Amino acid sequence: MASGSQEVGGIHFPFPFPPYSIQKDFMAELYQVLEAGKIGIFESPTGTGEGVSLRHLGGSSSLSLICGALSWLRDFEQRKLQAEGRLLDPGSGPTCGGPALPLSLSSSCQEPPDDTPRPAGEPDWVTDFVQKKEQRELMERLRKQEEEETESLLRLSKEMLAGGAGPEQQEQIEGGEEELVLAEYESDEDRSAKRVDEDEDDLEEEHVTKIYYCSRTHSQLAQFVHEVKKSPFGKEIRLVALGSRQNLCVNEDVKNLGSVQLMNDRCMEMQRSKHEKKRVRDDKSKKRRQETQMSCPFHNHEQMQLLRDKILVEVKDMEQLVSLGKEARACPYYGSRFAIPAAQLVVLPYPMLLHAATRQAAGIRLQGQVVIIDEAHNLIDTITNIHSAEVSGSQLCQAHSQLLQYMERYGKRLKAKNLMYIKQILYLLEKFVAVLGGNIKQNPSTQRPQASDQTRLFLKSINDFLFQSQVDNINLFKCYTSFLSVFLVYTQLFGFTERYGAVLPSFPVSRENHNLDGFQHFLKSLQSGPTEDSVEDAQSETPRPQSPLMHIEAFLAALTTANQDGRVILTHQGTLGQSSLKFLLLNPAVHFAQVVKNCRSVVIAGGTMQPVSDFREQLLACAGAEAERVVEFSCGHVIPPENILPLIICSGPSSQQLEFTYQKRDLPQMMDETGRILSNLCNVVPGGVVCFFPSYEYLRQIHAHWDKTGLLARLSIKKKVFQEPKRASQVEQVLMAYSKCIGCCSQAGGHLTGALLFSVVGGKMSEGINFSDELGRCVVMVGMPYPNIKSPELQEKMAYLNQILPRTPGDIPPGKMLMENLCMKAVNQSIGRAIRHQRDFASIVLLDQRYARPPVLAKLPTWIRDRVEVKATFGPAFAAMRKVRPASLYLHPHPDPQTSQA
């Protein structure tokens, strides 16, 4: 047992080292939330156990989540085993009572025989357990009987084909085109009957009680898996890490496609090629036609079952999964999904959990399980973005042309219902182009939308958009679910356009091939890529274009949303090709409701969750969560009070009032005053200073002004100035140069005392970056980064909230509250970049008198709000800054145990 193991409230929490008191409180509260089946909003400052690094990927909050949640799972399974042991007849076999069993053995209890009498008042799950066993045995007998009948039918079918077929069945087409023809249409009833086999297979392996942990990025998930390995549960927990094909695919031919969607399309195409029946051509030799698309050699069921077992033996991250897959010649992407039923901890990215179709495809079942959503400060925006969709006029025209050419080539071989749905989609695309003011038969890059110069953006309800498009008579739900999602039309078109739009340069002159040649030229006119001379050179670098029908499919799926929960935005640009249709989801709770309803417990966690009213009102309440089921927990920071100095400065050195409204922030005197404040701070703050601006445009404007007035030159005397790049690929380079400069200055001495970094709120350095110790001794926030009030999306969201949320007399409208909450969420993320561990210290300077308002102050994190000082003038603020202890006085002889082991 680890020396840091603790008992809190009678609950044993294994911990790798002595926990802080806030970690004990965190674990105890988390345990109670899971035990009671509630929904918890947990706020815990991150970094209170980390070393010094630029990239922040995890912290003690993750370790507290691991130890608290897995302690509950351990006790839950032990109680379940003991209950099973008490219910079993002692004469029928071994019981599971007695000493507590480890997690890895918790699902090995023997089932009671069918004739064992069950005591009255037994739990529901015991009854279900016995009933499902009986169902499995019955389903297994039925399945074997059906397999025998199927084999008999297949033999009969082969004999009939071998005996000869009519001329109408021997239509001649080019070799290898069979996979491009859509499969026969099946009705909903047919598919329901076909899914019986799948349900039978699902019954074969029960899902044990598990915890689904999700976060934003694969790097954060990798760090979490690493923390699990180091935890006391690392040797006994059954963990599986899920990821995208881009992270887990081991087929080099698929990986070389580059685009994630192209990889998905090719993978699905190879699977379809493997499972489709091979067509027979009746010729003299009666040889079987070879398939142009080979099946994936790694998609081997037996090998993936072996890979699943290896995954569950010990905790493995994604890199280890890939190495194991290559070694076993098995697909880690599907092998990891095979491990889900038996896993106790499933680690996965946001979209895989929050998107119902992706969740179902991965085999994730939420009924009675626990979901932990970490780094959840942007959860509402994440759900909104996942379920929003946008298509351009160019994509609409390109999809129409591809689908039309496909129908002309294979129309005679398509079944009637497939042909009907293709014509419906062509009609939809034509009407969508028309509603943008264009003509489907003309080049979109040269068409001008028929809209006035004054009105270039329209926002409509879903029903109004469908009426205006004249497609309200089409069942979009049926069209989407029965055709696009079932047959994956865009994968068929991908194969079609790959064959005829890129591979073959030209065709012999004929009516059919002439049409295809024109189609090929039309596709080139829609692309803004390199010229023909440079295509060959850039082919290895530029990913192949994906079928635009994928975007159409997402847009059609969005249009099946309830009318009150979304809006459609029509944007007219210079040409039809640049114009677009965008679906905006207004109610993210409609997609989160299933998670809330099915899960035993949901935990929404993050380092900075303030303001939490958005989660309660917009997400949980609208998703059907009762108010008494929601629990809030916010712990303080481990740092002593004197280690942080939050200041709100209302005026500058020349008594200029600081209020960076859109009307005032561009004034020269306001920019000059900001420069004077920053210059004074750089004179007294050692190491690094990070200054956040509300937008890239304002940073560019104020930087140019300071360069013109000579302020940048004066700042450079004390601090070397760095600026956040717009390209994501350059961020790491700038961060390394910033860190290196600070390290050199602290060792060399001289006039240069460190570095100054200009960043943007909501940019690449406002989240996920760890400015600990000398890298961030002071964080400055210039103004309040309110979102653009003129944005039609924001205006519609505000109007929607004003309509659906209750309003207490005297309170500000919910729409205006949204504006303020969005602003403060961005602020809290930015200012939280500095204090990263117990021995760290820094000052936080908020430059705007509006921060002193009580409603705004209340939205700061608790550990900052309780220590903030409001300074009406600059003099007292500057004096307080000079009292912050320098780093040389803060070297503690006894290192922090968690920092030294992190």
N, C-alpha and C positions, 0 to 999 in steps of 0.2 A: 504494500500500500504506500502511496506517495506520502512524503513527510508533510505536505501541505494539505492533506485530507482534513475536511472540516465537517462538523455536525452543526446544522442551523435548524432550530426548531424541531429537533428530533429526526431530521433528515440528514443522511450521510451524503456529502458531496465530495467525491475524489477530486483533487486539484493538484497540479504538478508542483506548486510551491505555495507558500502562505498567501492566501488571497487578501485583498483589501476589504475593508468593511463594506464598501459600496458593491463589491463583487458578491459578497455573501448575501446582501440584501437583494441584488439582482437575481441571483440563482433561486433564492427562496420564493420570491414573487413569481418568477417564471414557473417554478414547480407548481405553485398553487393555481396559476392560470391554466396550466395543462391538466391538472387534476380535476378542476371544476368544469373543464370544457368551455372556457370563455375565450374572448378575443382580447388580446393584450397589445397596447401601444407602448413600446419600451424605448426610452431615450437614454442613451449612455454615451458620454463623451469618449470618443475613440482615441487610441494611441497611448493609453495609460499602462502599457506594458511593452512598448516598442523600443527598438534601438533607433539609431539615427540613420535616416535614409530619405531620399527625395520622394520616392513613390510610396504612398500609403496603401497597403493592401489588406490590412486587418489589424486587430488590436485585442485588448483584453475583453472587450465586449463580445467578440467572437468566441473567445475561450469560455467566458461566462455562459454564453448560449449553449456551447457544446456540453459543458459539465452539468448545467442545470437541466437541459432537455434530456440528455442521455441518462441522468440519474432518475428522472421521472420514468423514462421508458424501462429502465432496469427494474424499478419497483413495480411498475404496472404489469410487466410480464411475469414477475415472480408471484404477484398476487393471483394472476390468471392461472398459472400453473398449480398453485396451491388449491385454488377453487376446483380445478379439474381433478386433482388428486382426491379431494374429499368426495367428489361426485362419482368417481369410478368405483366399481365393485372390487374389493380387495382380491377376490378369487379370479377376476378376469384378466389380470396381468399386472405389471408394475405400475405403481402410482408415481405421481410427480410431486408428492408432498415432501416434507422434510426440509433439509437445508436449502437455502437460496441457490439457484443455478445461475451460471454466467449467461450473458446475453447470447452468446453463440450457441447455447444449447436450449434456448427458451422455447423452441418450436418443435421439440422432439417428443412431446407427450403422445402416448398411444391412445387411439380412439376407443370408446367403449363399444362392445358388440351390440348388434341390432336388438337382441332380445334382453338386454340389461334394463331392468326397470329404472326409470328416472325418478328421483324424489320430487315431491310436489314443491312448487315455488322455485324451481331451478331458473337460473338466468336465461334470458332470451338467446344469448349467443351460444349457449350449450345446445339448446333446441335446434337452432339454425345449423350448428356444426353437424349434428346427427342427421338432420334432414338432407343437407348437402351431400353427405356421404352416400346416402341412399340414391340421391339423384345422379351422382357420378357413376355409380354402378349401373343404373338403368341406361344412362346416356352412352356408356361404354359399350353395352350390348347392342344398342340401336346403331351406334356408329360402325361397329364391325359388320353388322348385317347390311348397312347401306354401302359400305366399301365393297363387299362381295357383289352386290347388285350393280354397282358402278363399273367394276371390272368386267362383269359379264356384258354390259352394254357397250363398253369400249371395244371388246373383242368382236362383237357383232358389227359395230361401226367400221372397224378396220377391214373386216371381211367384205362388207358392202363396197367400200372404197376400192379395195383391190380388185373386185369383180368388174369395175367399170363405172363411169359416171356419164351423165348426159352432157351434151355439148354446151348447155347453158351454164354448167358448173365448171367448164374448162376455159373460162375467159383468159386470154393471154395477156399478161402484164410483164413488165420488166422484172428481171431477177432481183430478189431481195426487197421487194416493195410491200410484202405482205404485212410487215409490222407497222406500216404507215396507215393501214385501213382500220377504222374503228371497229371494236368488237360489237357483237350484236346487242341491241338495246334490251335491257331487262327492266321490267316494271318494278315498282316498289314492293309488290307482293313477292315477285321472284327473288329479289335481293333479300327480303326478310327471311324467306325459306332457306336461302343459301347461307345466311348468317348463322343458322342453327349449328352448323359444324364449328364455327368460330366460338360460339357460346359454349359448346361442349368442351372445346380445347381450353377455354378460360377456366372451366370448372376443375380442370385437372390439377391446377396449382393455385392454392389460396394465397392471397396477399396477407402477409403478417402485418401486425400493427407497426407502423413506420413513421418516420419524420421526414418530410420533404423540406429541404433547405435550399432556398434560391437567392441569388444575388445578381448584380447587374452585368458583370463581365466575367469572362473565363479566367482572367488573372485573379480576381477576387475569389472565385470558386477554388482555384488551385491553392491559394493561400489558406482557405478554410480547410481543405483536405489535409494540408500540411499541419495545421493546428490540431486536427483530429488525431493524426498520427502521433503527435507529441503528447497528447492528453492521456490520462489513465485508462481511457476506453479504447485506445488505439489498437490493442492486441485482440480485443474480443468483439468489436462491432463489425457487423456486415454492412459495408458501405459500397455504393456504386455511384460513380460520377458520370452524368450524362452530358453530352455536348452535341455540337452540330457536325455535319459531315465534313465541314472545313477543318475541324479540329481532330476528328477521329478516323476519317477515311484513310485506308492504306493502299488503295488502288491508284497507282501513279497516273494511269491514263485519265482517271476521273479528277484527280487533284490538279492536273495540269490545265484543266478548263479555267481555273482562276475564279470565276464568279460563283458565289454560293448557290445562286439559283440554277445556274447551268450544271453544277455538281449534283444538285437535287434532281434535276430533270434527267440527267444521264443515269443516275443510280436507279431511279424508278423505271426508266426505259429498259435497263439491263435486267431488272427483276421481271418485268413484263415479258421480255424476250425469253427468259428462262422458263416461265410457267405457261406461256401460250402453247397451244397445240401446233405442231409443225404441219404445214400444208403439204399435200401430196400432189405432185404433177404426173398426170397419166401420159407417159411417153413410152418409147420402146424399151428403155432400160428401167423405167419406173423408179428412178432415183429420187430420193428425198431432196427437196430444195434446201440449200444451205442458208442459214440466217446471216444477214449482214451485221447484226448487232450481237456480239458474243455476250453470254451471261458472265457475271462477275465471279472470278475464281475464289474470292474470299467469302462469298455468300453461300457457305456450306453449313447446313443445319447441324450436322453432327459436330463439326469443328466449333461452331458458335456455342453449342451446348457445353463443350469442354471449356471454352473460353469463359463462359458464365461461371462455371465452378471455380476457375482460377481467380476470377474477379472477387468472388465472395470469400476466398480464403483469408486474404489480408487486405488492408486499405491500400488502394492504388490511385494515383492521380492520372490525369489524361495522358501525359507523356508515357507513363508506364503502361497504360492501356494500349497505346499505339504500338509500343515495342512488343508487348505480349501478343497483340494481334498479328504483327508481322511474323513473329516466331511461330505462332500456331497456325498461320495461314487462314485466319478467321477474321471476320469483320468486327472491329470494336464498336462501331456505331450500333449495330443490331445486337451484338453479343451483350453489350451493357444493358440493353432493354430486356433481354431475356432474364437478367439478374434482378429486375425490379421486384417481382413478387416475393422473393425470399429476403430481400435487403431490408435492413432496419433503418438505414439512413441513406436517403437519395439526395444527391447534390446536383442541382440543375440550374440553368439560366432562366431569367424572368419569362421570356416569351413562351418557353416550353410549358410553364405552369399556368400562365395567365391567358393563353389562347386555347379555347376549348378543342378545336380541331387538332391542333398540334399535341395537346395533352392526350387526346384519345388515340391518335396515331402512335404515340410513344408507349401506350399501355399503362398510363398513369391513372390510378383510381384514388379518388379523394375521400370516398365514403368512410367515415370513422377515423380518418388519419389526422396527423398534425402537420400544419404548414407553418414554416418560419420564413418570413420575407425580410431579408437583411438589406441594409443600405436603401431603405424604403422611403426616403424623403421625397423622391420624385415618382412615387408609385402611381399617383393619379395621372400624371402626364404620360407615364409609361403605358398604362392601359389605354389611354386615349390614342397614343401614337400607333400602338399595335393594331388597333381596330379602325384606324382612319385609312383612307386610300385616295390616290390622285392619279389621273390619267391625262395625258396631253392630247391635243388634236392630232399630232403626228402619230402617236401610238394607236389612236382610234383608226386612222386611215390605213396604217400599216397592217394592223390586225384584220381589218376588213379585206384588204387585198390578199393577204395570205390565205385567209379562210375561203375566200371566193375561188382562188386558184386551186385550192385543195378540193373544194366541192366539184369544180369542173373536171378535175382529173379523175377523182374516185367516186363521183356521184352515182354511177351505175352499179357500183359494188357496195354502196352503203345501204343499210336497212332503212325502212321507211321512217321510223321514229328518229333515228340518228339524223337523217336528212332533214326532217322537220325541225329539229332543234338547231341544226346549223343555219337553216334559213331564218329562224327566229333571232339568232345571235347576229346574223348579218343585218337584219332589220333594226335591231337595237343599236348597233354601231352606226348605221346610217342616220338614225334619228338623233343619236348623241352628237354626231358631227353637225347635223342641221341646227340643233339647239345652240351650238357655238357660233352659228352664223356662217357655216361652210357647206361645201358640196363634196360628197364622198368620191365623186368621179374626177375631181381636179387635184392637182398637186397642192398639199397643205402648206408647203414652204413659200408659195407665191400667192395664196388666197388671203384676202383681207376680210376679217370678220365683219359682218353687217351689223355693227353697233355704233352708236354715237360716241363722239370723243369724250363727252361728259360722263357717260355711263359705261364703264368698262368692267365692273364687278357686280355680280348679282348674287344674292344669298336667298335660297329658297328652302322650304320644307321638302321632305322627301316626296310627299304626295303631289305638291305643286310642280316639282321638277318632272315627275312621271307624266302628269297631265300635259305639261308644256311640251314634253318630248313626244307625246302621243304614243306612249308605250304602256299606258295604264291597263290595257287589255291583255297584257302578257303576264303570265304567272312567273315572276322573277325567281321566286323561291324554288319552284319546280324546275325552271330552266337552269338555275345554278346547281342545286343539289343533285338533280337527276342526270345532268349531262357534264358540265364542266368539272365538278368535283369527283364524279364517279369515273369518267373516262379520261380525265386529265388531258383535255384537248390540246393545251399548249405544249405538252410533251410530244404529241403527234405532230404539231406544226413545227416544233423544233427539229424533229427528224426530217420533215418535208423541206423546210427552208435550208437546212444544212446540206441536203442532197442537191436541191435545185437552185437555191439562192446563192450558194457560195462555192460548192464543190465543182459543179459543172459550169465552165465559162460560157458555153453557148450550146445551142441545139440545132439539129438540121431543120431546114425550113419546112414547116408544116403548120397547120392551123393551131393544133394544140401546143406545139413547142413554141410557136410564135407568141402565143399568149404568155407562156412562161418566160420567154426572153424579155417581153415588155415588163413583166412583173419584176424580173431581176433588175432592170434599169430603174424601175420605180422605187425599189428598195434602196438603191444607191442614192437616189435623189433625196431620200428621207434621212440619210446618214450624214453626219458632219465630221466623219472620220478622215483619215489620210487619203491621199490620191492613190490611183491604181499603181503608180510607180513605187510608192512607199509601202504598199500593203504587205508585200512579201517580207520586207525587212522588219516590219512592226508586228508581224503575225504572232511571233512568240511572246511579245510583251502585251499586246492588246487582247483582252478576253473577247471571245466570240459573242455577238449580240444575242440576247435571249428573246424568246417570243414575246411580243407585246401583249399577247392574250393573257399572260399571267397577271398583268396589271388590270386588265379588263375583268378578270375573274374576281380579283380582290374588290374592285369597285362594285360589281354586281352583288357580291356577298354583303357589302356594306349597305347597299340599298334595301336589303331585306330587313334592316333594323326598323323598329317601331318608329312611326312618324314623329313622335314627340321627342325621341332620343337622339336625333341627328339632323344635320342640315347639309345641303349641297351648295357649294360655292362655284359659280361660273365666272371664270376670269378670261377676259378678252385682251389679248396682247396684239403685237403688230401683225402677226400672221396667224392663220389657223393652226399651224403646227406648234406655235408657241402658246396658244390658248390652252386652257385646261379645265377639267371638272374635278372637284375635290369634295370628298365626303368628310365631314367634321363630326366626330362623335361628341355629343354633349353630356351624355350620362354614362360614365365609365362603370357605375355601380351595376348596370345591367349585365356586364360580363364578369363582375366580381361576385355576383349574388350566388352563383353555383359553388364557388369556393367557400363562402360563408355558410351556405346551407348544408353542404355535404360533410365538411370537415368537423372533426371532434373539437379542434381548437385551432385558432389562427393567431400568430404572433407577428406583428409589424414592428420591426426594430430598426434603429439607426442611431448614429452619433448625435444628430441634430434633427429632431422631429417637430420642433416648434415652427409655426403654430399648428397645434393638433386639431383645431376645429374643422379644418378641411377634411381630415380623415373621418372624423365622427359624422359630419353632416353630409358631405358630398359622396362619400364612399360607403361607410358602414351602415348608416341609417337608411340610405336609399337602397342598399342591398338587402335590407330586411333584418339587420341585426338589432335586437332589443337593446335599449340604453343600459339596462342592468347587466347585460352580458359583456359590455365593453369595459376594460380596466386600463387605466393609465398609470405608467410608472416612469418616473424621471429621477435619476440619481445624480448626485453632484460629481465634481471632479476630484481626483486624488491630490491635486496640487494644493499647497497651503494658500491662504487668501493673499498673502503678500507677493506671491509669484505671478499674479496677473493684475494688470492695471487697465481696466476698460474706461475710456474717457469719451464723453460727448462734448465736442467743442462747438459753441454756438457762434463765435465770432473770431476773426483773425487778428494778427498783430496790429493792423491799422484800423481796428474796430469795424471792419466790414462784416455785416451780418452774413452768415453762411446758410444759404438756402438754395440748393442747386435744382431749382425747378427748370422746366424746359425753356421758360422765357428768360431766366436770369443766368443760367450757367454759361452761356456763350459770351457774356459781357466781359470785356478786357479786365475790368477791375476785379471781377470774381476769379478769373484765371490767374491774375497776378497775386491775389491774396492766397490762393491755394498753393502757388509756388513758394511764397514766403513761409507758409506753415511747413511745407515739406522740407525746405532748406533748414529751418530751425530744428526740426526733428532729426535730420541727418547729422547735425552737429553734435547731438548728445546720445544718439542711439548707436551702440556698437553692432558690428556684424551686418546682418541683412535686414533690409526694409522692403516689404511688399506692399505696393500701393494699387488698389483696385479702383477702376473707373466703370461707369455704368454701361458703356458701349465702346465698340471699336472706333466708331466715328468720333466720339468725344475724345478718346485717347489720341487719335490722329490730330484732331483740332488743337487740343491743349499742348500736345508735344510740339507742333509747329509754332505755336505762339511762344512757348518757352524758349525754343531754339532761336526765334527772332529777337526776343528780349534779352538773351544772354543768360537766362536762368539755368539752362541745362549745363552750360559751361561752369557755372558756380556750383551746381550740384555735383559735378564730376570731380571737384577738388576733394570732396569727402567720400563720395560713393561712386563706383563705376556703374553707369546706367545701362540696364538691359530692358528689352521690350518683348512682350509676348508675341510670338509669330502667329500669322494667320494659318499657316500650313501645319497640320498635325505632325508631319514627319520631322519638323524642325524643333519641336518642343523639347525633346530629350537633349538635343545639342545645346539649346539655350540654358536649360537647367544645369547641365554639367558645367558650362562655362561660368554660370552664376555661382555655383557651389565652389568651383576651383578658385575663383577670385576671392571669395570670403575666406577660404582656407589659407591662401597665400598672404592676405592682409593681416590675419590674426597672428601669423608667425613672423612676418617681416617687420611689422610696425610701420611708422611713417605717417604721412598726412592722410593717405587713403585708408579708411577704417572699415571698409566693407563694400557692399553692393546694394543698388536700388533696382528693384524689378517692377516695371509697369505691367499690370495685368488687367483683365476685363472680367467683370462679374458674369458668371454663366459661361465663361470661356474655358480654355483647355487647362488652366491652372487654378480654377476656383473649386475643383473637386478632384479628389484622388491624389493630391500632391501633399507631401509631408514636409512642411517647412519647420523642422524642429531645431532646437538649440540656436546656434549662430545663424542658421539659414533664415530665421524669421523672428528677430527680437522685437519687431514692431510691424503690425498690420494696419494699414490706413485704408479707410473706406471713404471715397469721395462721393458725396451725395447719396440719394436713395434711388436704386435702380428699378423704378417702376416700369412695367411693360408698356408697350405702345398702345395708348388708349384708342388710337385711330384704327387699330387692327380689326377687321370685320369679324374674325374668329373670336377675339376677346370680347367684342361688343355683344355678339350673339350668346356667348357663354355667360356673360354678366346678366343679360336679359333672361336667360333660361333659369339661372339661380334665383333671380328676383321673383320669378314666377312660381317655382316649386318649393323653395325653402321658406319656412315660417319666419316671420319678422317680428321681433319684440318692439313695442313702442319705445322710441328713444334711441334704439340701436341704429347703426348705419346699415344701409341696404346690403343684402348678401353679395350683390355684384361688386359694390365698392369694397366690401370686405375681401373679396377674391383678389382685387388689385393689390391691396395692402399685404395680404398673405403671400402672394407670389413674390413681391418685393422682399419681404423679410426672410422668406425661405432662401432666396439667393444670397442675401446678406449673411445669414447664419452659416451657410456653407463656406463662404469666402473667409470670414473671420475665424472660422474653426481650423484654419490651416496651420496655426502657430503652435499652440500648446499641445505637445504630443506625448509627454511622459511626466512622471511625478517630479523629477528634478529640473524640468524645463521652466522657463519664465519668459514673459513677453508682455508688451503693451498693445492694446487695441484702441485705435483712434477712429471715431466716427465723426466725419466732418459734415454736419448739417444740423441745424437747430430743430428740425422736425423729429429727430431721434429722441428728443426729450419729452415728447408727448406721451402721456401714460398709456394709451392704447398701443403705441408703437413699442414702448419699453417692455410691455407685457409679452411681446412676441419674441424677445431675445431669449436664448437658452438660459436656463435657471442659473447655471454656474457663472454666467457672465452678468445676468441681470442683478443678482444679489450683490455684486461688487462694483457696479458701474458708478462713475462719478460724473455729474453734469457740471461743466464749466462754462459760465456765461461769457467769460472773456478769456483771451489767450494766455495772459500772464500766469494765473494760477495753474493752468494746464501745463504750461512749459515747466514750471517749478516742480510739479508732480512728476513729470517725465524724467527730470534730472535726478530724482531720488531712487529710480529703479536701479537695483544693484547690478553692477557689471559682472560679467561671466567669471572673472578671476576670483571674486568673492563667493562664488557659488559652487565651487568644486567641493563636494561632500566627501569626507573620508570613508563613509560607509555607503557603498553603491546600493541602489535600489535593487532588490532581488529579482523583480519581474523584468526590469530593464536589462539587467546583466544576463538573463537567460533568454530574452526574446530574440 
